[in-house]
Each structure stands twice: as C-alpha cells, then as structure tokens.
C-alpha cells in the first residue's frame, strides 16, 4: 500500500464534526471506540491508499496472507489460504481454505441474500479489478510488470468500452474450485508481501455488479465485521460478522508477550468485539479530550500534549498511571524527511547546495521540538532494523555543522547566500510551524526561504506537477523490507511515490538488480549513492506512542496488519467502574 503519510495528521474540521457521536444509548457492551483523523472516502480495496482507509477496508475484506499478530520480526501467515504459497521457479500455487463465506448481502440474489463460498476465480476477478485502467486503482503498482500477461490485458482494456473480465490472463490460471496458479514475469522477492496488502483483498463480482458506482459504500467481504453505518465525515460503525469462519487468537508471540498479558486469550475464538465505532475527529486537541474523558479507548499522544502526559523519564504521569492506562511505545518503521525537487533547475542541478542545506538542518532539535525526542536521527532512508547490522553508514551531510554548511554553500557558488534566489517551501497550514523551523535553520547560513501553504489535495497536486522546490513528508513501510524504502528513489516511480523526482541511471541499475537478488553489498552501494546525491534531508525515524484505556486488552502495535480490531478485547466491568 502506498502510504504517503503526511505527518501533520489533523487537517479536517474540528469538534463540531462529531458532537453527539459518542452517545452509547443501546450499543453492545463489548464496543470499541477508536478514531480516524481523516474522513474515509470509500471502502474499495483497490483504492486503500493510506493507513486510515486501509484500516477500515481490512475490517470487512481479507487478503490471502496476513501477519502474525504477536510475532516479531514480522511473520507472514496464511489468512484466506490453506497454507503458504508454494513456489516452483516463477510460479506460485495458491490454495484457498474451504468453506469461507462472503457475508450475507442482497447482492447474492441467486442465493437469496446468503453469502456464497469464496472460490479461486474470485482471486482472479479481484486482481483484474486492481489492473483495470478504468478504475485508476491506487494499488496497481504492486502487480505492475510482475504477473505474466497482466500488463498486456490492462493495455488492451484501455481501448474497450467495458473491460472484459472473462478474457484470460496467462499468469492467472484457475486450476480448480480452490486452487490458482500465478506466474510471474521475473523473480520478485516482495511478491508474498503484496498478497498481505489491502490492495489485493478479495471482492465478490456480484457485489461490484449489484452496487455499481455505489460499491465503495457497500462493502461485501469475508472479514470479521460488517458495515452497519457509514458517515464518512462523522463515523463508521462495524458489527461482528455472524458468518465469519473460525479464526483463533494466536497461542505464541514474543518472549515478553505472556508477561504483558497478551497471551491470556490464546486459542480463543475471534473476534472478541461485538461492535467497533470509528469516530472521525480532525482536531488533535479535541480527540485527546475525548480520550481523557473515556470516550475513546485508544489514542496517540498529540505532540502538544507530550509534556503534560509523560514524565521526564518518559513514563505516564501519576494521574494517568492511577487510572491504569497503558503506554505502548515501539520504533516506527518510517522516515521523516525533507525532499528536494530534483527537476528544479536550481536545486536539482546543484548537489553542493543540497548538501549545504542538509548540513544546516538540526535534526536533533527538530526531533525534540516536534516529537518530544521520541525517535532516532536518520542517516539514510531505511530504518536500521530493516538493514543488515553491517550496513550502518555514516552520512557526512547529516551532521549539524553550520561552518561546513557555509563552506559547501560557497562551493555551490553562493558565498554568504549572495546570488541565491529565495527558495520556496510547500506545506499545509498545519505544517507551517515545522516549515518555520526549517526557515530559521536556513537563515543561519544566509539562505532565504518562503513558506507557501495549501490544503492537502492542493499540496499533493503541487508536488506531483513539480511546482514546489522543497517539501516535507513521512513514508511508513508497507511491508518489512528495505526495498519498500529504496523504491522511493526509482526513476520510474517519479511523481507517484518518488516525490523528489530523483533519477540516477547508476542507482536505477542497482535497484533493478536488487529486485531479483538482494545482497548487503548491493544495499550498501544504493545507500551510498543516495547519501552522496542528497535528494533528501533525512530527519528521523519516529517512535510510535499510543495509550490505551485500562478496559481495553490485547493491544500490540502492528505496522502491517490492518485487521487488528478482531484481536482487541473490551472489559465492560472495568469501564463501568
């Protein structure tokens, strides 16, 4: 899943958006209340382009593979499949579990509204939807160029008034009712990760045909929950799916999981919840007030509240500890960065200028100011845990050294900033504060910079159309592989996920080599090229900090499995107290 997750989360309307949404009149006792900082526009898996929409999609739709909820390092496990796929050369064999049912829905007219069994041809149909050019699917990139004949099918479909889903694709063969064979165009080490992403989730053709353009608002899947209310700007309500198959809570995890109480429900039937209410709350302070009032069961700590919530030792303050709230902190698999537009005639052609600006940026202070020091300074784009231990490169341009920055600025041809045009920084209203910090850093070496603010859609459009010089983003990993970060520099991904529009033939060749054969040596070469070229200023890898109420159990941060609500347990008796 492409997740250009903008770090200034709270960008929608304020408290007025959800006044009255917390009324619990007749809701079931085992109801989870969580929030989304953005509106959820549709629940079609092929358009699940960020973590918020992916989380909601994963409650009703399922992918063939998933991640073990408790194990770390992250481990792929079968979800809809009976076993892990078998590989023979370039061919994967996929075998579905028998007896999995789509939820009951009027779309299944031939079944009288009863959900039918999931079969292998459903995989073929769902993946063709992902490739259908008329849908402009956000997730097409996971299969682009990877499945034999699929790109050709897609190209042919461009000229058809109605896409022909009956036309065969060489690399998608339905062998029998429960078995499918997938043939790749070349070896792809990441292919199994794609089978665990919401994009590749399985949908029923009956539902797509029955609901037509309204399909994104009438999800029909095989997952643990079914949609009962959809108000994209206010709230989404999920109830337990009564026809969900037998799925059990894991019986093993990490060494300390038992001590944390995460294995008390080992072997128990899922889901534990009767209902999930997702409140759309676009303002961080309002969200936090509702959490403190007990109206939300789980929440991140807004940056403006760190000092009042955490002690100097980084623990919950006495007031929250007395309420038995639980603090959860784990390193996030992400990178916070500043991108230079490499197609800009000034910045793109002057590496010394980019290096000077990187040297002038104090990442340590940035981390303290905006993330309460929770994270590690970044030397490159890939979180250290996804690299071989031997690949701990030192980035000479990530030192905060104003004297060296001024020397590089002189080398760039702009001694003391003379002759250098005013630079342009693009951000949103909510991101202006961090832009002002960067502006102050650059001013220390006599570099001037304007700050231009946009709303979120405009911001993305400005970047895609190469109309900004400098801008800030966060990338959160789609799967636990360094390649997921390396792809951000591949020239063929320009304007999509390569938002710096970086292009280097030597680097592209190394990246393409790594797709078929990954080695630490190749990774090191790719990192060294990126460090030398300096298309980004590498800020930090953050720490994910979350608090849960005492009556919510089994929470464990999982970066890649979005269908986690089914594991959570509510203790109504504790909430009543």
VMD Tcl script that draws the C-alpha trace (Angstrom):
set ca {
  {0.00 0.00 0.00}
  {1.34 3.38 -0.93}
  {1.36 5.40 2.18}
  {2.48 8.96 1.67}
  {1.53 9.59 5.25}
  {1.73 13.27 5.89}
  {2.98 13.81 9.39}
  {0.72 16.74 10.24}
  {-2.19 14.43 10.79}
  {-5.03 16.59 11.95}
  {-6.27 18.54 8.98}
  {-10.04 18.29 8.86}
  {-12.82 20.01 10.75}
  {-12.89 20.41 14.50}
  {-15.08 19.42 17.38}
  {-18.31 20.30 15.63}
  {-17.78 17.36 13.30}
  {-18.52 14.76 15.90}
  {-20.63 16.40 18.59}
  {-23.15 13.80 19.72}
  {-21.31 10.86 18.11}
  {-20.41 9.34 21.46}
  {-23.95 8.64 22.58}
  {-23.93 5.00 23.68}
  {-27.69 4.56 24.14}
  {-28.19 0.93 23.12}
  {-24.75 -0.12 21.95}
  {-23.42 -3.58 22.86}
  {-21.29 -3.87 25.98}
  {-18.24 -5.02 24.01}
  {-17.95 -1.92 21.81}
  {-14.60 -0.42 20.85}
  {-14.40 3.33 20.28}
  {-11.46 4.48 18.13}
  {-10.86 7.46 15.84}
  {-9.65 8.43 12.41}
  {-8.07 11.87 11.88}
  {-9.35 11.99 8.29}
  {-12.60 11.24 6.53}
  {-12.79 7.81 4.88}
  {-13.92 8.29 1.28}
  {-14.99 4.84 0.19}
  {-14.18 1.26 1.18}
  {-12.93 -0.25 -2.07}
  {-9.69 -2.24 -1.51}
  {-8.11 -1.13 -4.78}
  {-8.27 2.49 -3.55}
  {-6.99 1.91 0.01}
  {-4.07 4.30 -0.39}
  {-3.35 5.30 3.21}
  {-3.34 3.68 6.63}
  {-6.71 5.15 7.60}
  {-8.69 3.78 4.65}
  {-6.67 0.54 4.78}
  {-7.61 0.02 8.42}
  {-11.31 0.30 7.63}
  {-11.11 -1.80 4.47}
  {-9.39 -4.58 6.44}
  {-12.35 -4.98 8.80}
  {-14.55 -6.35 6.03}
  {-12.16 -7.53 3.30}
  {-9.32 -10.00 3.65}
  {-6.14 -10.70 1.74}
  {-4.70 -14.13 1.01}
  {-1.89 -13.69 3.53}
  {-1.56 -11.70 6.72}
  {0.94 -11.10 9.51}
  {1.11 -12.97 12.78}
  {-0.40 -10.55 15.28}
  {2.21 -11.05 18.02}
  {5.43 -12.37 16.45}
  {8.38 -10.08 15.77}
  {10.20 -9.94 13.41}
  {7.05 -9.73 11.34}
  {6.00 -13.13 10.01}
  {3.65 -13.81 7.11}
  {0.91 -16.37 7.77}
  {-1.95 -17.77 5.66}
  {-5.24 -15.91 6.00}
  {-7.59 -16.96 3.21}
  {-5.12 -19.57 2.01}
  {-4.92 -23.08 3.45}
  {-1.11 -22.87 3.58}
  {1.71 -20.60 2.50}
  {2.04 -20.46 -1.32}
  {4.40 -22.95 -2.93}
  {6.95 -21.67 -5.42}
  {8.25 -23.51 -8.48}
  {10.55 -21.28 -10.50}
  {8.40 -18.26 -11.33}
  {5.11 -19.98 -10.46}
  {3.22 -19.70 -7.17}
  {0.41 -22.12 -6.33}
  {-2.32 -20.67 -4.12}
  {-4.82 -22.95 -2.34}
  {-7.81 -21.43 -0.56}
  {-9.31 -22.70 2.67}
  {-12.63 -24.39 2.04}
  {-15.88 -23.11 3.48}
  {-15.02 -19.39 3.71}
  {-18.17 -17.36 3.12}
  {-18.78 -13.85 1.91}
  {-21.07 -12.06 4.36}
  {-24.81 -12.18 3.74}
  {-25.89 -9.40 1.39}
  {-28.67 -8.61 -1.11}
  {-26.01 -8.71 -3.85}
  {-26.16 -12.51 -3.78}
  {-29.56 -12.64 -5.44}
  {-29.16 -16.21 -6.64}
  {-28.51 -17.26 -3.03}
  {-31.47 -15.39 -1.60}
  {-29.15 -12.89 0.07}
  {-26.99 -15.56 1.71}
  {-23.25 -15.16 1.22}
  {-21.68 -17.73 -1.09}
  {-18.39 -19.56 -0.71}
  {-15.10 -17.92 -1.65}
  {-13.51 -19.66 -4.68}
  {-10.32 -19.35 -6.71}
  {-11.93 -17.39 -9.57}
  {-12.64 -14.63 -7.02}
  {-8.90 -14.09 -6.72}
  {-8.59 -13.72 -10.48}
  {-11.50 -11.26 -10.58}
  {-10.23 -9.12 -7.69}
  {-6.75 -8.85 -9.16}
  {-8.07 -7.94 -12.57}
  {-10.03 -5.12 -10.91}
  {-6.73 -3.89 -9.48}
  {-5.32 -3.87 -13.02}
  {-8.41 -2.35 -14.67}
  {-7.31 1.06 -16.06}
  {-10.87 2.41 -15.80}
  {-10.67 2.16 -12.01}
  {-7.32 4.00 -11.79}
  {-6.51 1.86 -8.76}
  {-4.09 3.33 -6.22}
  {-2.63 -0.12 -5.66}
  {-1.86 -1.12 -9.25}
  {1.84 -0.67 -8.55}
  {2.02 -3.91 -6.53}
  {1.33 -6.02 -9.66}
  {2.59 -3.67 -12.37}
  {5.00 -5.63 -14.59}
  {5.05 -8.60 -12.23}
  {2.36 -11.07 -13.41}
  {2.70 -12.68 -16.83}
  {0.24 -11.15 -19.29}
  {-1.48 -8.82 -16.82}
  {0.03 -5.62 -18.20}
  {-0.99 -6.66 -21.71}
  {-4.54 -7.35 -20.50}
  {-4.58 -3.92 -18.88}
  {-3.33 -2.20 -22.03}
  {-5.96 -3.94 -24.17}
  {-8.66 -2.91 -21.68}
  {-7.83 0.76 -22.22}
  {-9.49 0.58 -25.65}
  {-12.59 -1.32 -24.53}
  {-15.77 0.49 -23.57}
  {-16.40 -2.19 -20.96}
  {-13.50 -4.15 -19.51}
  {-13.72 -7.84 -20.40}
  {-13.04 -9.73 -17.18}
  {-13.65 -13.04 -18.95}
  {-10.61 -12.64 -21.18}
  {-7.84 -14.85 -19.78}
  {-4.51 -13.65 -18.42}
  {-1.64 -16.05 -18.99}
  {-0.22 -15.65 -15.49}
  {-3.57 -16.11 -13.68}
  {-4.77 -19.71 -14.03}
  {-7.70 -21.13 -12.06}
  {-6.84 -24.82 -11.68}
  {-9.89 -25.91 -9.72}
  {-12.51 -24.52 -7.34}
  {-9.96 -23.70 -4.63}
  {-6.62 -23.54 -6.45}
  {-4.97 -20.85 -8.54}
  {-1.58 -20.68 -10.21}
  {0.21 -17.33 -10.58}
  {3.16 -16.99 -12.95}
  {5.49 -14.02 -12.56}
  {7.39 -12.24 -15.30}
  {10.56 -12.38 -13.20}
  {11.59 -13.28 -9.69}
  {10.13 -10.86 -7.14}
  {11.30 -11.22 -3.54}
  {8.48 -8.99 -2.31}
  {5.58 -10.74 -4.06}
  {4.27 -12.53 -0.97}
  {4.19 -9.23 0.91}
  {1.84 -7.91 -1.77}
  {-0.56 -10.77 -1.00}
  {-0.89 -9.41 2.55}
  {-1.75 -5.85 1.50}
  {-5.34 -4.50 1.48}
  {-4.99 -3.69 -2.23}
  {-5.02 -7.39 -3.12}
  {-8.02 -8.22 -0.90}
  {-10.70 -10.39 -2.45}
  {-14.07 -8.97 -3.52}
  {-17.17 -10.66 -4.94}
  {-18.13 -9.83 -8.52}
  {-21.82 -9.99 -7.55}
  {-21.37 -7.07 -5.14}
  {-19.44 -4.96 -7.67}
  {-22.13 -5.56 -10.31}
  {-25.10 -5.16 -7.94}
  {-23.99 -1.85 -6.39}
  {-22.22 -0.35 -9.39}
  {-20.81 3.11 -8.65}
  {-22.08 2.74 -5.07}
  {-19.89 -0.32 -4.47}
  {-17.27 1.62 -2.42}
  {-20.02 2.43 0.10}
  {-21.45 -1.12 0.33}
  {-18.52 -3.38 1.22}
  {-19.17 -7.11 0.98}
  {-16.30 -9.25 2.21}
  {-15.25 -12.31 4.19}
  {-13.82 -10.44 7.19}
  {-14.70 -10.35 10.90}
  {-17.00 -7.30 10.70}
  {-19.81 -5.97 8.53}
  {-20.70 -2.35 7.91}
  {-23.83 -1.02 9.63}
  {-23.29 2.74 9.38}
  {-21.18 4.86 7.06}
  {-20.90 8.61 7.56}
  {-17.50 9.47 6.06}
  {-17.20 12.84 7.84}
  {-18.56 11.65 11.18}
  {-18.34 7.95 12.00}
  {-18.24 4.39 10.72}
  {-19.83 1.54 12.66}
  {-18.86 -2.11 12.25}
  {-20.72 -5.04 13.84}
  {-19.46 -8.59 14.24}
  {-19.99 -10.66 11.09}
  {-22.20 -13.61 12.16}
  {-20.98 -15.82 9.30}
  {-17.27 -15.26 9.95}
  {-15.36 -18.54 9.93}
  {-13.49 -19.95 12.93}
  {-10.35 -17.88 13.50}
  {-8.46 -18.09 16.78}
  {-6.26 -15.77 18.82}
  {-2.55 -16.70 18.45}
  {-1.01 -19.06 21.00}
  {2.56 -17.76 20.79}
  {4.37 -14.47 20.40}
  {7.47 -12.65 21.61}
  {9.27 -13.59 24.81}
  {7.61 -10.89 26.96}
  {4.10 -11.16 25.50}
  {2.93 -13.53 28.24}
  {4.14 -11.12 30.95}
  {2.25 -8.32 29.22}
  {-0.96 -10.31 29.33}
  {-1.06 -10.69 25.55}
  {-1.46 -14.48 25.66}
  {-4.35 -14.73 28.13}
  {-6.74 -15.24 25.22}
  {-4.54 -17.79 23.42}
  {-6.65 -20.14 21.32}
  {-9.90 -18.21 21.86}
  {-12.35 -17.66 19.02}
  {-12.23 -14.25 17.28}
  {-13.46 -11.55 17.16}
  {-14.00 -10.61 20.81}
  {-15.77 -7.36 19.96}
  {-19.45 -7.01 19.14}
  {-19.09 -3.56 17.62}
  {-16.45 -1.03 16.54}
  {-17.27 2.67 16.29}
  {-14.75 4.76 14.34}
  {-15.15 8.48 15.06}
  {-13.79 10.95 12.53}
  {-12.04 13.60 14.63}
  {-9.96 16.02 12.67}
  {-8.51 18.09 15.51}
  {-5.86 16.64 17.82}
  {-6.81 18.51 21.00}
  {-10.48 17.54 20.68}
  {-9.53 13.90 20.13}
  {-7.36 13.95 23.24}
  {-10.11 15.46 25.41}
  {-12.44 12.65 24.39}
  {-9.81 10.04 25.19}
  {-9.17 11.52 28.64}
  {-12.94 11.54 29.22}
  {-13.04 7.80 28.49}
  {-14.97 8.18 25.25}
  {-12.15 6.75 23.15}
  {-10.37 3.52 24.05}
  {-7.11 4.07 22.20}
  {-5.22 7.20 21.15}
  {-1.81 8.53 20.08}
  {-0.39 11.35 22.20}
  {-0.67 14.65 20.29}
  {2.66 16.46 20.15}
  {1.27 19.46 22.05}
  {0.34 17.20 24.98}
  {3.57 15.24 25.45}
  {4.86 17.35 28.33}
  {1.63 17.06 30.33}
  {1.23 13.32 29.69}
  {4.78 11.98 30.05}
  {7.22 12.45 32.89}
  {10.83 13.46 32.35}
  {11.68 9.73 32.43}
  {9.29 9.13 29.53}
  {6.63 7.35 31.58}
  {2.97 8.20 32.07}
  {2.37 10.84 34.70}
  {0.98 9.83 38.09}
  {-2.57 10.93 37.23}
  {-2.82 8.64 34.20}
  {-0.99 5.79 35.91}
  {-3.56 5.98 38.71}
  {-6.22 5.32 36.08}
  {-4.31 2.17 34.98}
  {-3.83 3.48 31.45}
  {-1.22 1.65 29.41}
  {1.60 3.30 27.45}
  {2.73 1.49 24.28}
  {5.95 2.57 22.56}
  {7.68 0.84 19.67}
  {10.07 2.10 16.98}
  {8.08 3.07 13.89}
  {9.25 1.69 10.56}
  {9.23 5.09 8.88}
  {11.30 8.04 7.73}
  {10.54 11.72 8.24}
  {12.27 13.69 5.51}
  {12.60 16.88 3.51}
  {12.51 16.32 -0.25}
  {14.22 18.48 -2.84}
  {12.56 18.69 -6.25}
  {15.31 17.16 -8.37}
  {13.71 18.54 -11.54}
  {14.04 22.07 -10.24}
  {16.66 23.88 -12.37}
  {18.38 25.28 -9.28}
  {18.22 22.59 -6.59}
  {18.20 19.60 -8.93}
  {21.44 20.56 -10.62}
  {23.44 21.76 -7.61}
  {24.42 18.93 -5.29}
  {26.64 21.19 -3.19}
  {23.64 23.42 -2.47}
  {21.58 20.42 -1.33}
  {24.43 19.25 0.89}
  {24.79 22.72 2.39}
  {21.10 22.85 3.30}
  {21.29 19.37 4.82}
  {24.26 20.37 6.98}
  {22.37 23.45 8.18}
  {19.41 21.41 9.46}
  {19.48 20.46 13.13}
  {17.55 17.17 13.22}
  {18.11 16.63 16.95}
  {16.34 19.87 17.82}
  {13.64 19.08 15.27}
  {13.00 15.74 16.96}
  {12.80 17.40 20.39}
  {10.50 20.20 19.24}
  {8.01 18.20 17.22}
  {8.24 14.62 18.54}
  {9.35 15.15 22.14}
  {12.64 13.43 21.33}
  {10.86 10.19 20.55}
  {12.79 8.66 17.71}
  {16.27 8.21 16.29}
  {18.14 10.51 13.94}
  {18.21 9.20 10.37}
  {21.43 8.66 8.43}
  {19.56 7.44 5.36}
  {16.08 6.46 4.17}
  {15.83 2.94 5.63}
  {15.04 2.23 9.31}
  {18.09 0.48 10.82}
  {16.08 -2.62 11.81}
  {15.44 -3.38 8.11}
  {19.14 -3.37 7.21}
  {21.92 -5.83 7.85}
  {23.81 -4.89 11.01}
  {26.93 -4.27 8.94}
  {25.19 -1.52 6.96}
  {25.35 1.30 9.48}
  {26.59 4.00 7.14}
  {27.61 7.40 8.45}
  {26.11 10.25 6.46}
  {28.55 13.19 6.38}
  {25.76 15.55 5.25}
  {23.58 14.81 8.28}
  {25.95 16.41 10.75}
  {24.62 19.71 12.07}
  {27.60 21.86 11.14}
  {26.95 25.48 10.16}
  {30.61 26.17 9.38}
  {30.78 23.23 6.99}
  {27.38 24.22 5.56}
  {28.69 27.70 4.73}
  {31.75 26.19 3.02}
  {29.51 23.96 0.89}
  {27.31 26.97 0.08}
  {30.39 28.77 -1.18}
  {31.33 25.70 -3.19}
  {27.80 25.78 -4.64}
  {28.51 29.30 -5.91}
  {26.54 31.28 -3.32}
  {29.01 32.52 -0.70}
  {27.11 34.09 2.22}
  {23.94 33.45 0.24}
  {24.82 36.06 -2.38}
  {23.15 35.45 -5.73}
  {20.93 32.68 -4.40}
  {17.23 33.22 -5.20}
  {14.68 32.90 -2.42}
  {13.76 29.23 -2.08}
  {10.12 28.08 -1.98}
  {8.83 25.62 0.63}
  {5.44 23.95 0.15}
  {3.38 22.77 3.11}
  {-0.12 22.86 4.57}
  {-1.50 25.25 7.16}
  {-0.96 22.65 9.86}
  {2.63 22.09 8.73}
  {3.61 25.72 8.75}
  {5.23 25.54 12.19}
  {7.70 22.92 11.03}
  {8.31 24.95 7.87}
  {9.17 27.97 10.03}
  {11.70 25.85 11.90}
  {13.39 24.92 8.62}
  {13.24 28.55 7.52}
  {15.11 29.56 10.68}
  {17.77 26.89 10.13}
  {18.45 28.02 6.57}
  {18.61 31.68 7.63}
  {21.62 30.82 9.81}
  {23.66 30.35 6.61}
  {22.05 33.35 4.86}
  {19.64 31.29 2.77}
  {16.17 32.81 2.45}
  {13.05 30.69 2.06}
  {9.36 31.49 1.59}
  {6.64 29.24 3.00}
  {3.64 28.54 0.77}
  {0.63 26.84 2.36}
  {-2.01 24.69 0.67}
  {-4.80 22.35 1.66}
  {-3.89 18.65 1.45}
  {-5.17 17.90 -2.09}
  {-3.55 21.08 -3.44}
  {-0.32 20.19 -1.67}
  {-0.18 16.79 -3.36}
  {-1.01 18.34 -6.72}
  {1.76 20.93 -6.41}
  {4.31 18.19 -5.73}
  {3.06 15.87 -8.46}
  {3.23 18.69 -11.00}
  {6.78 19.62 -9.92}
  {5.76 23.15 -8.91}
  {7.44 23.10 -5.48}
  {11.14 23.22 -4.64}
  {11.21 21.84 -1.10}
  {8.58 19.92 0.88}
  {8.28 17.55 3.84}
  {6.83 14.05 4.04}
  {6.76 10.84 6.04}
  {6.97 7.39 4.48}
  {5.73 4.48 6.56}
  {6.68 0.98 5.45}
  {4.13 -1.08 3.51}
  {5.99 -4.30 4.31}
  {9.10 -5.19 6.37}
  {11.69 -4.95 3.61}
  {14.29 -2.26 2.88}
  {13.17 -2.37 -0.78}
  {9.99 -0.57 0.27}
  {12.16 2.48 1.03}
  {14.56 2.07 -1.89}
  {11.64 2.22 -4.34}
  {11.14 5.87 -3.33}
  {14.17 6.77 -5.46}
  {13.45 4.66 -8.54}
  {13.06 6.97 -11.56}
  {10.06 5.03 -12.92}
  {8.19 5.88 -9.71}
  {8.60 9.63 -10.24}
  {5.51 11.69 -9.34}
  {3.91 8.70 -7.64}
  {5.99 7.66 -4.65}
  {9.31 9.12 -5.83}
  {8.12 12.62 -4.89}
  {11.64 14.07 -5.16}
  {11.57 13.13 -8.88}
  {15.01 11.63 -8.38}
  {16.66 10.00 -11.40}
  {20.07 8.34 -11.50}
  {20.85 5.65 -14.08}
  {23.52 4.03 -11.92}
  {21.13 3.86 -8.96}
  {18.28 2.50 -11.13}
  {20.51 -0.32 -12.34}
  {21.43 -1.25 -8.76}
  {17.78 -1.16 -7.71}
  {16.68 -3.39 -10.59}
  {19.48 -5.80 -9.72}
  {18.25 -5.90 -6.11}
  {14.73 -6.89 -7.19}
  {15.97 -10.29 -8.33}
  {18.91 -10.73 -5.97}
  {19.19 -8.73 -2.77}
  {22.59 -8.67 -1.05}
  {24.05 -6.42 1.66}
  {26.66 -5.29 -0.83}
  {24.05 -4.03 -3.29}
  {22.13 -2.34 -0.47}
  {25.30 -0.58 0.64}
  {26.01 0.70 -2.87}
  {22.45 2.03 -3.21}
  {22.65 3.78 0.15}
  {26.00 5.34 -0.69}
  {24.70 6.78 -3.99}
  {21.68 8.30 -2.21}
  {23.82 9.76 0.56}
  {26.21 11.35 -1.93}
  {23.44 12.75 -4.16}
  {21.47 14.12 -1.19}
  {17.98 14.29 -2.80}
  {16.50 14.37 0.73}
  {17.34 15.81 4.11}
  {16.92 12.80 6.39}
  {15.24 13.87 9.61}
  {14.32 10.93 11.82}
  {12.75 7.53 12.36}
  {9.99 8.08 14.88}
  {8.69 6.08 17.82}
  {5.03 5.07 17.76}
  {3.49 6.20 21.07}
  {-0.04 5.12 21.96}
  {-2.14 4.99 25.14}
  {-4.97 2.58 25.82}
  {-7.65 2.62 28.49}
  {-7.47 0.01 31.27}
  {-10.59 -1.76 29.99}
  {-9.06 -2.42 26.56}
  {-6.90 -5.55 26.35}
  {-4.64 -7.28 23.79}
  {-3.34 -4.11 22.12}
  {0.00 -4.53 20.38}
  {1.22 -2.20 17.66}
  {1.29 -3.96 14.31}
  {2.67 -1.87 11.46}
  {1.39 -4.06 8.63}
  {-1.74 -5.94 9.67}
  {-4.68 -3.56 9.46}
  {-7.36 -6.04 10.51}
  {-6.37 -5.85 14.18}
  {-9.70 -4.88 15.75}
  {-10.66 -8.55 15.91}
  {-7.86 -9.21 18.45}
  {-8.90 -6.49 20.91}
  {-10.96 -7.35 23.96}
  {-13.13 -4.95 25.95}
  {-13.78 -5.42 29.68}
  {-17.15 -3.70 30.27}
  {-16.99 -4.27 34.03}
  {-13.80 -2.19 34.25}
  {-15.31 0.57 32.14}
  {-18.39 0.72 34.37}
  {-16.15 1.40 37.37}
}
mol new
graphics top color blue
foreach p $ca { graphics top sphere $p radius 0.5 }
foreach p [lrange $ca 0 end-1] q [lrange $ca 1 end] { graphics top cylinder $p $q radius 0.2 }
display resetview
